[in-house]
Amino acid sequence: MEFEFLTATLFNLGINLFYTLLALFIGITALLAIDKKLLKHVDIEGELKRGNVAVAIFASTILIFVAMIISFGLKG
């Protein structure tokens, strides 16, 4: 019984890791797409390198919203 529990735990860990990496990939892709399509006049990466806190908050907010959409989509 312990072996089955360990197997199920590792399987769930693998699934959760896959979903995490998928969500991270989609979030970064969405942020880059928004940067290129909607914010043509604002360089998010350049502003982050210069220490612009407002752009950092904006970028993190976009990632949080994308994460919420992905989590609701993965729940079914």
N, C-alpha and C positions, 0 to 999 in steps of 0.2 A: 504494500500500500504506500510506503514511503517513496518508492521509485516512481509510482504513478503520480504522486503529488509533486515530486521534483520535476518530472517531465512536463506536467501541466503548467507549473510555475515558469519554467524556462520557455515554454511555448507562448504563454501570455506575455512574458518579458520581450520575446522576439517580436510579437505583433505590436506591442506598444512602442518599441523602438522603431519599427518600420513606420508606424503612423506619425511618430514624432519627426522622423527625418523627412517624410512626405510633406507634413505640414510646414516644416522649416523651408523646404525647397519651394513650395507654392507661395509661402509668404514673401520670400526674397524675390521670387519671380514677379509677384504682384507689385512689390515696392519698386522694382526696376522698371516695370511697364508703366506704372503711374509716373515715375520720374521722367521717362522718355516721352510719353504721350501727352499727359496732362500738364506737367510742369516743365515745359520746354525752356523757359527762361530762368529756371532756378536749378542750380547744380547741387543736389542734395549731398553728394559725397564731398564736394568741395567745401560746402558750408559746414559740414560736420568736422572736416579737418581743421577749419578755422575756429571751431569751438562755438558755433551758433547753437544755443540751447533750444531756441524755438523750433529750429529744423529737426533737432533730435527728438523733441517731444512729438512733432508732427509725424516723423517716420515711425516712432514707436507706436503711436496711435493707429497708424495704418496697419502695422503688423498685428496689433491686438485685434482690430476688427477682422482682418483676414483670418486670424486664428479662431475667432469666434464662429465665423462662417464655416470654416473647415470642420470644427468640432461638431457643429450642428449637422453638417452634411454626413459625417462619419457615424453619427449615432443612428442614422436611418430615419 
